[in-house]
């Protein structure tokens, strides 16, 4: 009898492993969101909530109402694979919003036409979880829409909204570093390079004269520098400076 009991337990374990493998095989990871199409607690989910006050003896099995009232779940959903007609037809928008409002209010909607997506924001995680379970892979128009939980955003401390310093391992990237790594020493900047030969050659140039830098050859022309004379900065007292006229841009012809 003991052998039969152990065999039954072994067969039950194999059945549970096969069932979990079947769920994992049907799980699809969305490449754009990185989120699975199956709720993490899907294996524990009972689609028919328990009406009576009596609970099962097994403490691991939880009902639908117990799972959706998890405060760690997000309050927003991302709806993908929407048709282009949803963003152009106001009646379809109202119909789509009514589908999600049936699971809880208040609910706000943000349509992203370029991505063909919709973001639904609920007031509590329970409403978002109900809509996620019931409306995922639902036919709307000529498309089957997908519902995913939006990534949660870490709350901001209201008392301290100042920009925090980066981690100590990356503070050496700041110039000057707030906390340089061990062994770091500042480098001495090099002195500016002064070409005295060039300054002397420029000082010997006389305005109005020409200087040949390179003589012409059989295949290359010569290079000659002509030093311009300085313009006279004298202006009569009664002469008003001429104002430059800005030409008006011509308007293009319209058919």
Kinemage of the C-alpha trace (Angstrom):
@kinemage 1
@onewidth
@group {chain A} dominant
@subgroup {mainchain}
@vectorlist {calphas} color= white
{ca unk a 1} P 0.000 0.000 0.000
{ca unk a 2} L 2.834 2.369 0.711
{ca unk a 3} L 4.250 1.701 -2.743
{ca unk a 4} L 0.936 2.612 -4.384
{ca unk a 5} L 0.769 5.850 -2.378
{ca unk a 6} L 4.242 6.900 -3.475
{ca unk a 7} L 3.405 6.050 -7.093
{ca unk a 8} L 0.280 8.209 -6.929
{ca unk a 9} L 2.240 11.149 -5.495
{ca unk a 10} L 4.881 10.717 -8.195
{ca unk a 11} L 2.227 10.686 -10.939
{ca unk a 12} L 0.605 13.827 -9.477
{ca unk a 13} L 3.957 15.639 -9.514
{ca unk a 14} L 4.488 14.671 -13.152
{ca unk a 15} L 1.003 15.963 -14.008
{ca unk a 16} L 1.721 19.323 -12.352
{ca unk a 17} L 5.029 19.670 -14.199
{ca unk a 18} L 3.368 18.872 -17.530
{ca unk a 19} L 0.627 21.408 -16.816
{ca unk a 20} L 3.164 24.134 -15.966
{ca unk a 21} L 5.178 23.288 -19.094
{ca unk a 22} L 2.022 23.643 -21.187
{ca unk a 23} L 1.377 27.112 -19.748
{ca unk a 24} L 4.950 28.204 -20.403
{ca unk a 25} L 4.807 26.943 -23.985
{ca unk a 26} L 1.706 29.045 -24.657
{ca unk a 27} L 3.266 32.124 -23.118
{ca unk a 28} L 4.273 34.836 -25.598
{ca unk a 29} L 6.745 37.581 -24.769
{ca unk a 30} L 5.925 40.815 -26.557
{ca unk a 31} L 9.127 42.073 -28.193
{ca unk a 32} L 8.114 45.740 -28.008
{ca unk a 33} L 7.020 45.744 -24.347
{ca unk a 34} L 9.004 42.804 -22.985
{ca unk a 35} L 5.902 41.738 -21.066
{ca unk a 36} L 4.227 38.298 -21.209
{ca unk a 37} L 0.689 37.837 -22.430
{ca unk a 38} L -0.102 35.622 -19.417
{ca unk a 39} L -0.510 37.019 -15.908
{ca unk a 40} L 2.276 35.836 -13.543
{ca unk a 41} L -0.369 34.283 -11.242
{ca unk a 42} L -2.352 32.718 -14.078
{ca unk a 43} L -1.700 29.179 -12.838
{ca unk a 44} L -3.234 30.091 -9.455
{ca unk a 45} L -6.217 31.869 -10.986
{ca unk a 46} L -9.752 30.517 -10.685
{ca unk a 47} L -11.967 32.000 -13.360
{ca unk a 48} L -15.084 31.383 -11.214
{ca unk a 49} L -14.722 33.286 -7.925
{ca unk a 50} L -15.878 31.546 -4.778
{ca unk a 51} L -19.280 32.853 -3.714
{ca unk a 52} L -19.652 31.084 -0.377
{ca unk a 53} L -17.772 32.108 2.722
{ca unk a 54} L -16.012 28.753 2.889
{ca unk a 55} L -12.459 28.747 1.577
{ca unk a 56} L -10.586 25.682 0.293
{ca unk a 57} L -8.192 24.014 2.652
{ca unk a 58} L -5.297 24.518 0.250
{ca unk a 59} L -3.831 27.915 1.150
{ca unk a 60} L -1.900 28.238 -2.135
{ca unk a 61} L -5.027 28.487 -4.340
{ca unk a 62} L -6.441 32.002 -4.444
{ca unk a 63} L -9.596 33.300 -6.075
{ca unk a 64} L -9.875 35.939 -8.768
{ca unk a 65} L -10.929 38.647 -6.326
{ca unk a 66} L -7.915 37.965 -4.100
{ca unk a 67} L -5.478 38.209 -6.997
{ca unk a 68} L -6.787 41.399 -8.572
{ca unk a 69} L -6.727 43.296 -5.271
{ca unk a 70} L -2.947 43.111 -5.179
{ca unk a 71} L -1.623 46.627 -4.507
{ca unk a 72} L 1.663 45.846 -6.288
{ca unk a 73} L -0.061 45.637 -9.686
{ca unk a 74} L 0.074 48.686 -11.998
{ca unk a 75} L -2.939 50.921 -12.473
{ca unk a 76} L -2.381 51.471 -16.206
{ca unk a 77} L -2.740 49.272 -19.277
{ca unk a 78} L -1.164 49.454 -22.727
{ca unk a 79} L -3.515 48.377 -25.531
{ca unk a 80} L -1.745 47.373 -28.760
{ca unk a 81} L -2.673 46.290 -32.295
{ca unk a 82} L -5.330 48.958 -32.764
{ca unk a 83} L -6.636 49.680 -36.241
{ca unk a 84} L -6.126 53.027 -37.961
{ca unk a 85} L -9.874 53.588 -38.088
{ca unk a 86} L -10.002 53.871 -34.281
{ca unk a 87} L -8.005 57.115 -34.393
{ca unk a 88} L -10.130 58.596 -37.191
{ca unk a 89} L -13.638 57.568 -36.125
{ca unk a 90} L -14.964 59.189 -32.958
{ca unk a 91} L -17.710 56.578 -32.606
{ca unk a 92} L -15.145 53.776 -32.406
{ca unk a 93} L -13.189 55.760 -29.814
{ca unk a 94} L -16.298 56.112 -27.659
{ca unk a 95} L -17.081 52.417 -28.065
{ca unk a 96} L -13.533 51.413 -27.095
{ca unk a 97} L -13.529 53.710 -24.063
{ca unk a 98} L -16.870 52.276 -22.938
{ca unk a 99} L -15.380 48.756 -22.997
{ca unk a 100} L -12.674 49.758 -20.524
{ca unk a 101} L -14.909 51.996 -18.392
{ca unk a 102} L -17.055 48.965 -17.651
{ca unk a 103} L -14.288 47.652 -15.359
{ca unk a 104} L -13.914 50.762 -13.210
{ca unk a 105} L -13.996 54.531 -13.060
{ca unk a 106} L -12.457 57.056 -13.138
{ca unk a 107} L -10.555 56.067 -16.269
{ca unk a 108} L -8.510 58.281 -18.565
{ca unk a 109} L -7.376 57.434 -22.094
{ca unk a 110} L -4.332 58.488 -24.103
{ca unk a 111} L -4.297 57.604 -27.810
{ca unk a 112} L -0.936 57.247 -29.585
{ca unk a 113} L -1.699 57.269 -33.292
{ca unk a 114} L 1.897 56.839 -34.478
{ca unk a 115} L 2.302 53.654 -32.420
{ca unk a 116} L -1.321 52.483 -32.907
{ca unk a 117} L -1.642 52.111 -29.156
{ca unk a 118} L -3.800 53.249 -26.287
{ca unk a 119} L -2.929 53.851 -22.643
{ca unk a 120} L -5.717 53.357 -20.119
{ca unk a 121} L -5.248 54.781 -16.615
{ca unk a 122} L -7.430 53.484 -13.785
{ca unk a 123} L -7.765 54.677 -10.219
{ca unk a 124} L -6.951 51.314 -8.609
{ca unk a 125} L -5.019 48.154 -9.554
{ca unk a 126} L -8.159 45.987 -9.303
{ca unk a 127} L -9.822 47.706 -12.261
{ca unk a 128} L -6.675 47.412 -14.359
{ca unk a 129} L -6.318 43.715 -13.511
{ca unk a 130} L -9.940 42.945 -14.419
{ca unk a 131} L -9.646 44.724 -17.757
{ca unk a 132} L -6.311 43.020 -18.435
{ca unk a 133} L -7.750 39.535 -17.906
{ca unk a 134} L -11.095 40.038 -19.641
{ca unk a 135} L -10.132 42.198 -22.659
{ca unk a 136} L -6.825 40.606 -23.658
{ca unk a 137} L -7.044 38.988 -27.123
{ca unk a 138} L -10.482 40.544 -27.674
{ca unk a 139} L -11.901 41.178 -31.133
{ca unk a 140} L -12.490 44.891 -31.744
{ca unk a 141} L -13.445 45.757 -35.296
{ca unk a 142} L -11.157 43.869 -37.674
{ca unk a 143} L -8.311 43.573 -35.154
{ca unk a 144} L -7.588 41.453 -32.074
{ca unk a 145} L -6.348 43.843 -29.399
{ca unk a 146} L -3.756 42.972 -26.760
{ca unk a 147} L -3.689 44.358 -23.217
{ca unk a 148} L -0.505 44.607 -21.155
{ca unk a 149} L 0.320 46.113 -17.796
{ca unk a 150} L 2.244 49.372 -18.073
{ca unk a 151} L 5.555 49.598 -16.285
{ca unk a 152} L 5.249 51.123 -12.854
{ca unk a 153} L 7.044 54.394 -12.121
{ca unk a 154} L 8.867 54.799 -8.839
{ca unk a 155} L 7.310 57.627 -6.786
{ca unk a 156} L 9.221 60.873 -6.345
{ca unk a 157} L 9.992 62.098 -2.850
{ca unk a 158} L 8.123 65.396 -2.509
{ca unk a 159} L 10.402 66.634 0.275
{ca unk a 160} L 13.606 66.156 -1.747
{ca unk a 161} L 13.194 66.958 -5.449
{ca unk a 162} L 16.796 68.032 -6.044
{ca unk a 163} L 19.019 66.270 -8.536
{ca unk a 164} L 20.980 63.562 -6.760
{ca unk a 165} L 24.640 62.793 -7.347
{ca unk a 166} L 25.469 59.753 -9.458
{ca unk a 167} L 26.751 56.607 -7.745
{ca unk a 168} L 30.271 56.705 -6.334
{ca unk a 169} L 31.464 54.343 -9.055
{ca unk a 170} L 30.623 56.935 -11.750
{ca unk a 171} L 31.545 60.201 -10.051
{ca unk a 172} L 35.000 60.212 -11.631
{ca unk a 173} L 33.301 61.163 -14.937
{ca unk a 174} L 32.465 64.607 -13.513
{ca unk a 175} L 35.024 67.332 -14.275
{ca unk a 176} L 36.428 68.084 -11.758
{ca unk a 177} L 35.486 64.814 -10.068
{ca unk a 178} L 33.687 65.090 -6.744
{ca unk a 179} L 35.348 61.928 -5.499
{ca unk a 180} L 38.178 60.827 -7.813
{ca unk a 181} L 39.206 57.188 -7.872
{ca unk a 182} L 42.238 55.984 -5.975
{ca unk a 183} L 45.482 56.958 -7.682
{ca unk a 184} L 43.959 59.684 -9.834
{ca unk a 185} L 46.163 62.758 -10.304
{ca unk a 186} L 45.475 65.885 -12.363
{ca unk a 187} L 47.640 66.336 -15.442
{ca unk a 188} L 49.617 69.546 -15.910
{ca unk a 189} L 48.383 71.444 -18.950
{ca unk a 190} L 50.970 72.123 -21.639
{ca unk a 191} L 52.077 75.686 -22.322
{ca unk a 192} L 50.816 77.349 -25.511
{ca unk a 193} L 53.086 76.788 -28.513
{ca unk a 194} L 54.434 80.099 -29.853
{ca unk a 195} L 56.021 80.064 -33.319
{ca unk a 196} L 58.445 82.962 -33.176
{ca unk a 197} L 59.602 82.403 -36.765
{ca unk a 198} L 56.058 82.898 -38.020
{ca unk a 199} L 55.595 86.060 -35.950
{ca unk a 200} L 58.865 87.484 -37.276
{ca unk a 201} L 57.897 86.739 -40.879
{ca unk a 202} L 54.518 88.433 -40.463
{ca unk a 203} L 56.115 91.522 -38.915
{ca unk a 204} L 58.347 91.943 -42.006
{ca unk a 205} L 55.383 92.144 -44.378
{ca unk a 206} L 54.872 95.654 -45.778
{ca unk a 207} L 51.396 96.751 -46.938
{ca unk a 208} L 51.173 97.105 -50.723
{ca unk a 209} L 54.023 94.703 -51.497
{ca unk a 210} L 53.847 91.143 -52.775
{ca unk a 211} L 55.872 88.235 -51.474
{ca unk a 212} L 56.478 84.992 -53.288
{ca unk a 213} L 56.252 82.006 -50.982
{ca unk a 214} L 56.866 79.266 -53.541
{ca unk a 215} L 58.381 79.694 -56.989
{ca unk a 216} L 56.391 78.284 -59.904
{ca unk a 217} L 57.474 74.967 -61.376
{ca unk a 218} L 56.729 73.084 -64.573
{ca unk a 219} L 53.580 71.458 -63.180
{ca unk a 220} L 52.564 73.773 -60.291
{ca unk a 221} L 51.873 77.512 -60.117
{ca unk a 222} L 53.653 79.810 -57.749
{ca unk a 223} L 52.181 81.061 -54.478
{ca unk a 224} L 52.299 84.829 -53.982
{ca unk a 225} L 50.957 86.758 -50.985
{ca unk a 226} L 49.735 90.326 -51.592
{ca unk a 227} L 49.575 92.419 -48.442
{ca unk a 228} L 46.582 94.761 -48.520
{ca unk a 229} L 46.885 98.334 -47.383
{ca unk a 230} L 44.882 99.437 -44.367
{ca unk a 231} L 41.615 101.233 -45.139
{ca unk a 232} L 41.181 104.793 -43.978
{ca unk a 233} L 38.926 105.023 -40.966
{ca unk a 234} L 38.399 108.792 -41.441
{ca unk a 235} L 34.753 109.777 -41.809
{ca unk a 236} L 33.433 113.302 -42.286
{ca unk a 237} L 31.445 114.688 -39.397
{ca unk a 238} L 28.386 115.617 -41.497
{ca unk a 239} L 28.243 112.344 -43.401
{ca unk a 240} L 25.631 109.925 -42.155
{ca unk a 241} L 26.448 106.237 -42.349
{ca unk a 242} L 24.721 104.368 -45.125
{ca unk a 243} L 22.201 101.833 -43.988
{ca unk a 244} L 22.258 98.499 -45.698
{ca unk a 245} L 19.036 97.634 -47.464
{ca unk a 246} L 17.686 94.163 -46.836
{ca unk a 247} L 16.081 92.781 -50.009
{ca unk a 248} L 12.617 91.386 -49.531
{ca unk a 249} L 12.167 87.704 -50.242
{ca unk a 250} L 9.939 87.168 -53.232
{ca unk a 251} L 6.713 85.328 -52.525
{ca unk a 252} L 6.369 82.117 -54.557
{ca unk a 253} L 3.757 81.969 -57.270
{ca unk a 254} L 0.533 80.174 -56.382
{ca unk a 255} L -1.549 78.376 -58.959
